[in-house]
Amino acid sequence: MLYLQQSSLENRKSFLLETIVQYFDTHAHIGLICDDPIEQLIVIQEARQVQVNRVISICNSLHDFAGVYENLKSAANVYHAVGVSPSEVQTPGRDWVQTIEQSVQLPRVVAIGEIGLDYYRKFGDKKSQIELFIAQLDLATKLDMPVIIHNREAGNDVLDILRDRLPPRGGVLHCYSEDAGYAKKALDLNLYFSFAGNLTYRNARNLHETAAALPLERILIESESPFMVPADYRGKRNMPKYLPMTARFLAGLLETDEESLAAALWDNANRFFGLDS
């Protein structure tokens, strides 16, 4: 009898967790996971099966945005960001400003991104990257949109530019990779900090320290799929469905329970992107 009561309680607890805990993947390159429209929808369905109930689809390039958007049009829980990434600095297209301005009028387009600076891969020259970054920050201000910011080995320039040009709606430093000292400086601005699967790596101590030092209300999580797969899934192509592992790891770092953390992260993401909870 006692066993049956315990079993019933465990089942009830499991049911409650499934209905209460939900996650928001704030950065996923669905078009890079696969390019088949049906397979892209399956990726979203699999994510929902583990309570990843909202996803921001980040366009692989401005040229591909329309196709991915159309493929995911029926997925009401998928939102979109549109922008010119540093990798496109030499080929943004003559009408890139008009393309972004038209795209943000579409349903469920909620941010400009990803935009920023990447000095690691040396896309074009620094001057061109900076000019493109500033132009899109100013465009986001004009369009009253938040921005999703890419930073790779360009931290000082990114922060200097954001001090002058960050749009009123703010921004998120996606796939955060700087240290706690940098985060402390960035906290003076209207910025959020998004952690990906690399947070779960044992040797990522700078990320562990940073996440633990940040105020919870400024933290987001993301899959960054198909990249940055969490530790338990190394060797596989990353998917939004793996996001809960990053959340559980973060809960451990912050010494809190998964349900409370998930609720806070859900509220943070909806607040940043201007969505109803």
C-alpha positions as CSV (number, residue, x, y, z in Angstrom):
1,M,0.0,0.0,0.0
2,L,2.8,2.4,0.9
3,Y,4.6,1.6,-2.3
4,L,1.5,2.4,-4.3
5,Q,1.1,5.7,-2.5
6,Q,4.7,6.6,-3.1
7,S,4.4,5.6,-6.8
8,S,1.2,7.7,-7.1
9,L,3.0,10.7,-5.6
10,E,6.0,10.3,-7.9
11,N,3.7,10.1,-10.9
12,R,1.8,13.2,-9.7
13,K,5.1,15.1,-9.2
14,S,6.3,14.1,-12.7
15,F,3.0,15.3,-14.2
16,L,3.3,18.6,-12.3
17,L,6.8,19.2,-13.5
18,E,5.8,18.5,-17.1
19,T,3.0,21.0,-16.9
20,I,4.9,23.7,-14.9
21,V,8.4,23.6,-16.2
22,Q,8.9,25.1,-19.6
23,Y,11.9,26.5,-21.4
24,F,12.5,29.3,-24.0
25,D,15.3,28.6,-26.4
26,T,16.4,32.2,-27.3
27,H,18.8,31.3,-30.1
28,A,18.5,28.4,-32.6
29,H,19.7,28.3,-36.2
30,I,16.9,26.0,-37.4
31,G,17.9,26.4,-41.0
32,L,21.4,25.1,-40.2
33,I,20.1,22.0,-38.4
34,C,18.3,20.9,-41.6
35,D,16.9,22.6,-44.7
36,D,13.9,20.3,-45.3
37,P,10.7,22.1,-44.3
38,I,9.1,19.0,-42.7
39,E,12.3,18.1,-40.8
40,Q,12.5,21.7,-39.5
41,L,9.0,21.3,-38.1
42,I,9.9,18.0,-36.5
43,V,12.8,19.7,-34.8
44,I,10.3,22.1,-33.2
45,Q,7.9,19.2,-32.3
46,E,10.7,17.3,-30.6
47,A,11.6,20.4,-28.6
48,R,8.0,20.8,-27.4
49,Q,8.0,17.2,-26.2
50,V,10.6,18.2,-23.5
51,Q,8.9,21.5,-22.7
52,V,11.0,23.8,-24.9
53,N,7.8,25.7,-25.7
54,R,9.2,28.8,-27.4
55,V,12.2,29.1,-29.8
56,I,13.8,32.1,-31.5
57,S,14.8,31.2,-35.0
58,I,18.0,33.0,-36.0
59,C,18.4,33.5,-39.7
60,N,21.5,31.9,-41.1
61,S,21.9,34.8,-43.4
62,L,19.7,37.6,-44.5
63,H,19.4,35.9,-47.9
64,D,17.9,32.7,-46.3
65,F,15.6,34.4,-43.8
66,A,12.5,34.4,-46.0
67,G,12.8,30.7,-46.8
68,V,13.2,29.6,-43.2
69,Y,10.4,32.0,-42.1
70,E,8.1,30.4,-44.6
71,N,9.0,26.9,-43.6
72,L,8.2,27.6,-40.0
73,K,5.1,29.8,-40.6
74,S,2.7,27.2,-39.1
75,A,4.8,26.8,-35.9
76,A,3.1,29.4,-33.7
77,N,5.6,28.9,-30.9
78,V,8.6,29.9,-33.1
79,Y,9.6,33.6,-33.2
80,H,12.2,35.1,-35.5
81,A,15.1,37.5,-35.6
82,V,16.4,39.1,-38.8
83,G,19.7,40.8,-39.4
84,V,23.0,40.8,-41.2
85,S,25.6,38.8,-39.3
86,P,29.4,39.7,-39.3
87,S,29.9,36.8,-41.7
88,E,27.9,38.6,-44.4
89,V,29.7,41.9,-44.1
90,Q,31.0,41.6,-47.6
91,T,27.7,40.4,-49.1
92,P,24.8,42.0,-47.3
93,G,23.0,42.8,-50.5
94,R,22.2,46.2,-51.9
95,D,18.8,46.4,-50.3
96,W,19.6,44.9,-46.9
97,V,18.1,47.8,-45.0
98,Q,14.8,47.6,-46.9
99,T,14.8,43.8,-46.4
100,I,15.1,44.1,-42.6
101,E,12.5,46.9,-42.5
102,Q,10.0,44.8,-44.4
103,S,10.8,41.6,-42.5
104,V,10.1,43.1,-39.0
105,Q,6.5,43.8,-40.1
106,L,5.9,40.0,-40.4
107,P,4.1,38.2,-37.5
108,R,6.4,36.9,-34.8
109,V,9.5,38.7,-35.9
110,V,10.8,40.1,-32.5
111,A,14.4,41.1,-32.8
112,I,17.2,42.3,-35.0
113,G,20.0,39.7,-35.1
114,E,22.3,38.3,-34.9
115,I,24.5,41.3,-35.4
116,G,27.9,42.2,-34.0
117,L,31.6,41.8,-34.5
118,D,33.8,38.7,-35.1
119,Y,37.5,39.3,-35.2
120,Y,38.3,35.6,-34.9
121,R,37.3,34.6,-38.4
122,K,38.2,38.0,-39.9
123,F,35.1,38.5,-42.0
124,G,36.1,41.5,-44.1
125,D,38.0,44.2,-42.2
126,K,37.3,45.6,-38.8
127,K,36.2,48.9,-40.1
128,S,33.5,47.3,-42.3
129,Q,32.3,45.1,-39.5
130,I,32.0,48.1,-37.2
131,E,30.1,50.2,-39.7
132,L,27.6,47.4,-40.4
133,F,27.1,46.8,-36.6
134,I,26.5,50.5,-35.9
135,A,24.1,50.8,-38.9
136,Q,22.0,47.9,-37.6
137,L,22.0,49.2,-34.0
138,D,20.7,52.5,-35.4
139,L,18.1,50.7,-37.5
140,A,17.0,48.7,-34.4
141,T,16.5,52.0,-32.6
142,K,14.4,53.4,-35.5
143,L,12.3,50.2,-35.6
144,D,12.0,50.0,-31.8
145,M,13.5,46.4,-31.7
146,P,15.9,44.7,-29.3
147,V,19.1,43.3,-30.7
148,I,20.9,39.9,-30.5
149,I,24.6,40.5,-30.3
150,H,27.4,38.3,-31.6
151,N,30.8,38.9,-30.1
152,R,33.9,36.8,-30.8
153,E,37.3,38.2,-29.8
154,A,35.9,41.7,-30.2
155,G,34.7,42.4,-26.6
156,N,36.2,45.8,-26.1
157,D,34.9,47.2,-29.4
158,V,31.4,45.7,-28.9
159,L,31.1,47.2,-25.4
160,D,32.4,50.6,-26.5
161,I,29.9,50.8,-29.4
162,L,27.0,49.6,-27.2
163,R,27.7,52.3,-24.7
164,D,26.8,54.9,-27.4
165,R,24.4,53.0,-29.7
166,L,22.5,50.3,-27.8
167,P,18.8,50.7,-28.7
168,P,16.3,51.6,-26.0
169,R,14.8,48.0,-26.2
170,G,18.2,46.7,-25.2
171,G,20.2,43.7,-26.3
172,V,21.4,40.2,-25.4
173,L,25.0,39.1,-25.5
174,H,24.3,35.7,-27.0
175,C,26.4,32.6,-26.3
176,Y,28.2,34.6,-23.7
177,S,31.9,33.9,-23.8
178,E,33.6,36.7,-21.8
179,D,34.5,36.7,-18.1
180,A,32.8,38.0,-15.0
181,G,34.8,41.3,-15.2
182,Y,33.4,42.0,-18.6
183,A,29.9,41.1,-17.5
184,K,30.1,43.5,-14.6
185,K,30.9,46.3,-17.1
186,A,28.0,45.2,-19.4
187,L,25.6,45.2,-16.5
188,D,25.6,49.0,-16.6
189,L,23.8,48.7,-19.9
190,N,20.4,47.3,-20.8
191,L,21.9,44.0,-21.7
192,Y,21.0,40.3,-21.0
193,F,23.4,37.4,-20.9
194,S,22.5,34.2,-22.7
195,F,24.3,31.0,-22.0
196,A,24.5,28.0,-24.4
197,G,25.6,24.4,-24.1
198,N,29.2,25.2,-23.5
199,L,28.2,26.3,-20.0
200,T,28.0,22.6,-19.2
201,Y,31.7,22.0,-20.1
202,R,33.8,21.1,-17.1
203,N,36.6,23.4,-18.1
204,A,34.4,26.5,-18.7
205,R,35.1,27.9,-15.3
206,N,35.0,31.5,-16.5
207,L,31.4,30.9,-17.6
208,H,30.5,29.2,-14.4
209,E,31.8,32.1,-12.4
210,T,30.1,34.6,-14.6
211,A,26.7,32.9,-14.4
212,A,26.9,32.6,-10.7
213,A,27.7,36.3,-10.3
214,L,25.0,37.7,-12.5
215,P,21.6,38.8,-11.3
216,L,19.1,36.1,-12.3
217,E,16.8,38.7,-13.9
218,R,19.4,39.3,-16.6
219,I,20.1,35.7,-17.6
220,L,18.7,33.8,-20.6
221,I,19.6,30.4,-22.1
222,E,19.9,29.2,-25.6
223,S,20.7,26.1,-27.6
224,E,22.8,27.9,-30.3
225,S,21.9,24.8,-32.3
226,P,23.4,23.1,-34.3
227,F,26.5,24.3,-32.4
228,M,27.5,24.3,-28.7
229,V,26.0,20.9,-27.9
230,P,25.7,20.3,-24.1
231,A,28.3,17.9,-22.6
232,D,26.1,14.9,-22.3
233,Y,25.3,15.0,-26.0
234,R,28.8,15.7,-27.4
235,G,29.3,14.1,-30.8
236,K,25.8,14.8,-31.8
237,R,24.4,17.8,-33.8
238,N,22.9,20.2,-31.3
239,M,19.1,20.6,-31.2
240,P,16.7,22.8,-29.2
241,K,15.5,19.6,-27.4
242,Y,18.8,19.4,-25.6
243,L,18.2,22.8,-23.9
244,P,16.9,21.4,-20.6
245,M,20.4,20.0,-19.8
246,T,21.8,23.5,-19.9
247,A,19.0,24.7,-17.6
248,R,19.6,21.9,-15.2
249,F,23.4,22.6,-15.1
250,L,22.6,26.3,-14.5
251,A,20.3,25.5,-11.7
252,G,23.1,23.6,-10.0
253,L,25.5,26.5,-10.4
254,L,23.0,28.9,-8.9
255,E,22.0,26.4,-6.2
256,T,18.3,26.6,-7.0
257,D,15.7,24.2,-8.1
258,E,15.0,23.6,-11.8
259,E,11.3,24.6,-11.6
260,S,12.1,28.1,-10.1
261,L,14.9,28.7,-12.5
262,A,12.9,27.7,-15.5
263,A,10.1,30.0,-14.5
264,A,12.5,32.9,-14.1
265,L,14.3,32.3,-17.4
266,W,10.9,32.0,-19.1
267,D,9.8,35.4,-17.7
268,N,13.2,37.0,-18.6
269,A,13.0,35.9,-22.2
270,N,9.4,37.0,-22.7
271,R,10.2,40.3,-21.1
272,F,13.2,40.9,-23.4
273,F,11.4,40.0,-26.6
274,G,8.2,41.8,-25.6
275,L,6.0,38.7,-25.5
276,D,3.2,37.7,-23.2
277,S,4.0,34.9,-20.8
